[in-house]
Amino acid sequence: MSMQTTPVQLHQSQASVVEWAVGRRAKDVDHVSSLTSVVKSTPSGFLVAVIDATQDGPKGNFAAKAAAEIFEGYTHHSLVDLFNRADRCAKETGGCSISATIFNTSYHTATWFGVGNVHGYIHHRKPTADPRYRWLKLQQGFVGDNQFTIRENTHPVHIGDVLILATTGLRPEFAGALPIEGRPRIVADTLLAEYAREDEDALILVTRYLGGTM
């Protein structure tokens, strides 16, 4: 089975709110991916999300893109509303696993929520932080089954804290490798190289909070 790694994309917001990198690894060069990501500015700061459709191939690709359009088009809405909208949309497309986070630059917080199997992990830069890291507690099921209850969780973040959203194509042991020095591109490259599974597609979104304002 051949593996294909897509070059990591690196971006930094103009207002220095966050910097981020997206990395992918495909299990087959001819495989149509059902994974996608969203990074968009919001009135309060920044939104990031990773989406993994329940179906593979073209149908999964369509479902993931349809869900992404919800998160890209309604960034002035709360996570509750975004997930409710995506849930209604996904009923027609087969469903998705989604984890998303909104950074609020006024209060320096991260509000996150996830349904399905997209890992969410925050690593706090300060060694004295308690706790030093957090895992996103995922709701069972998938977006599109209308079975989940939205319970947003909000946590303080500081300059240099790193958020990672990753599909199951990346083994969760990646958390043990942190912290990794360098920009998000280096973090994403390193984790993909060491922890990507060979039998499924992988997508990782690494976001570092810079603390600027929009």
Secondary structure, DSSP 8 states (H G I E B T S, - for coil): ---EEEEEEEEE-TTSSEEEEEEEEESSTT----EEEEEEE-SSEEEEEEEEESS-HHHHHHHHHHHHHHHHH-TTS-HHHHHHHHHHHHTTTT-EEEEEEEEETTTTEEEEEEESS-EEEEE-SSTT-SSSEEE---BSS-BTSS------EEEE--TT-EEEEE-TTB-GGGGGG----S-HHHHHHHHHHHHB-SSS-EEEEEEEE-----
